[in-house]
Amino acid sequence: MPTKHYSKRFIASLKRIYLLALPLMLVVVLLANNALLDAYYANFYTRAQRQVVNEITQQWQQRGQLPPRPGVRYRPLPPGTAPYAY
């Protein structure tokens, strides 16, 4: 940015503003991100999805195996493979 057209005082005040504003904006973004994620799971994560997740979780805890679901295939991992999730 060419600074010949701006006074040194104006440039110094911009630097001062950014020194205060950038850390504050970073904190706000981090807090807003957590709040948005919480709001998504509280409001937009549908009841049907919650119900399916609860059913699968209960059956896993009771029987130790995943229930059969239409369109989903399960296969055991090869020996020595670490489990992973997406």
N, C-alpha and C positions, 0 to 999 in steps of 0.2 A: 504494500500500500504506500503510495507516495506520500511523504509527510511534509513536503514543501508547502502545501496549501493549508496546513493546520498549524496552530500555535503549539509551542512546547507545553504550555499549561494544559491545553485541551488533551493532548496525548497523555500527559502524566495523570490527569483525572480519569481517563479511560482505563489506564493500567490499574489505578487504585480501585475503581469500580469492579474490574474483573477479578482482582485479588480477593475481594469480599464476596462477589456474586458466584463465582465458579464453585467454590467449596459448598456454599449454601445450596446451589442448584443440584450438585451431586448428592447431597444428603436428601433433598426432596425427592429426587428421582428414585433413589434406593428405597425410601419409605413408601412412595407411591406404587412402586413395583410390587412390593409385598402386599399392599392393600388391594391392588387390582387382582392379584392372584387369589387372594382370599375371597374377594367378591365374586370372581368367576366360579370358584368351586361352591360357594354358598348359593349363588343365584342362577347360574347358567348350566351347571352340571345337572342334567335332568334326572328326574326321579327314576326313570327306567334304567338309566346307566347305574345309578346308585343301587338299585334293586339287584341288577345282574352282578355287580361287584360284591354286594353282601352275600348273595347266594353262593357265588364261587368261593368266597372267603370262608363261609361257614362249612361248605362241603370239604374244602381243603383241610380245615382244622379238625373236622370230625373223622374223615376217612383217610387223609393224607394223599389224596389223589384229586386231580381236576375232573370236574364233571364233563360229560360229552356235550359239546355245543354245536349246533348246525353251522357248517362252513368253517369250523376250526379243527385242525388236526394237531395232535400232540405226538411227539416222538422223544424217546429218551436221548440224552446227550451221550456221545461216545465217551468211553472211559478216558479219564484224564482231562476232560474239557471243563473249564470253569463256566458256571452258569452266568448268563448275562440277560439284561432286559433293555428294552427300548423305551 
